[in-house]
Amino acid sequence: MADPTLEQFDLTAVLHALSDPTRLAVVAQLDHVGEMSCGCLDVSVAKSTLSQHLRVLREAGVTHTRPDGNQRWLSIRREALDTEFPNLLDAVLAAHSRSTPVSMVNAASTSSASMTEVVSRSSVPMVDAVSRQSAQVLDSASRSVAPMVESAPMLDPC
């Protein structure tokens, strides 16, 4: 489970990893807490689905996974991301926090049982909000990254 080096970072893979609402929620939680056990993540997907989301984040270099016995601890590779793509993560998380539905912000500070209740009561509006949120995040991230891409040296594809 080696993390990608700075030379291996790929902007497309990072943006793809940050474009999914579940993965973005994981990154937002990690940004708020620092390091967190996989089992403590507050997401409403099956464990197998969560594993796939965590794999995408790890392979893109967004997160670091630290094994500790039978647990896995996650953290954001903030320094590496900020070095390779300055302000990208801040822009994406800021757009995420602006577009997170109020009911979800309130639910994040309550118990898991309360969270399940909020999600079940507001699933249709939440789907619309998540779709809008994904579009806003990608739009904001692409505006932040465009100057970096334009100034990046072109690599020989061979």
N, C-alpha and C positions, 0 to 999 in steps of 0.2 A: 504494500500500500504506500509506495513512495509518492510524495507530492511532486507535481510537475515543477521543473526549475523555471526561473524567469524566462529563459530562452524557449521553453516549451509552452508558455502561455499562448493561447489562441483567443483573440478577441471574440470571434464567432462562438466558440465553445463557452466562454464566460457569459456572453449575452444570452445564449441559449439556456444556460443553467439558471440565470436570473429571470428568465421570461415566464417560468411556470409559477402559478400562484402558490402552490404547496412549497416549492423550493424557496420562493421568495419569503414565505412565512417562516421557514426554518432559518434563513439567513437573518431575518429581522430579529428573531428570538435570540440567536447567537450573538448578534451585534449588541443586544440589550444586556445579556447575561455574561457573555465572555466565553465560557466553556460549559458545555452541557452534555449530559449523558443522552444517548440516542433514545433511551426509554422514557425520558422526561420531556421530549418534544411534544408540544401541544398542537397536533395536527389531526385531521379527521380522515385519515386514509389507513388502509390495512398495513400491517407490518411489512409485508412483501412489497407493497407499492412504495412505502417509505424507504425501504432499502434501495430500490431503484432510483428514487429521487436523490438519496444521499450519495449513491455511486456517481450520478451525473455531476453533482456539486464537487465531489472529491476529484474526479477525473478532469474537470475543467480547472481545478486549482483554486476554487473558491473556498473550500473548507479543508481543514486538516483533521484526520481521525487518529486519535491516540488510544491504542488498546490498553486496557488495565484489567487483567484477569478476564472475567467473562463479560465485561462491559466495554463499550466504545464511547470515548469522549470526543465531542466535536467542538471545533472552534473555527472562526473565520481566519483566513490567511490575510489579514488586513494589511500588514506591512508589504507583503509581496504584491498584492493587488494594487495598493496605492503607488508602489514603485513603478509597476508596469503600466497601469492605467490610472493616472492621477484623477481623483475626484469621481471616478466612475461609481464606486460603491456608495459614496455619499449621495450622489445624484439619484441612484436607483432607490436607495432606502428613503430618501426624502420624498420622492414621488410615491413610494409605497405608503408612507405614513399619511400623506395628504389624501390618498385615495382609499384608505382602509375605511370600510363602513363603520359608523359610530357604534352600532350594536356589536361589531367584532372587537373594537377597542375596549368597550366596557366588558365584554365577555372574557377578554384576555386576562383581566384581573380577578376573575372569579374561578370557582372550582371547575373541574372537568365535567361534572354532572350538569352544572349550570351552562357550560359552554355547549354541551350537546343539546340542551333545551333551546338555547338561542339559535343554534344552527338549524335545528329542525323547524323552528318557527319562521325563520327568515331565509330558507334555502333558495327560493326563486329570486328575490331581490339580490341575494348574495351572489348568485351566478352572474347576473347582469353586472354587479359591481366588480366582480373578479375579472370579467371580460374587459370592462372599461379600464380597470387597474392595469392589466397586462399591456394594453395598448398605450396607456400613459407612461408606464415604466419604460417600455421599449422606445417610445418617442423621446422621452427625456434622456435616456442613456445614449441614443444615437446622436442627439444634439451635443452631448458632453464629449463624446468620443470622436466626432467628425474632425475637429482640429488635430487630434492626435494621429488619426489615420492619414490625413492629408500630409502631415509633416513626417510620417514614418518613411524610412528608406525602403525602396523597392528591393525585394529579394529575387534572385534568379531562381526560377522554378525548377531548374535542373539539378 
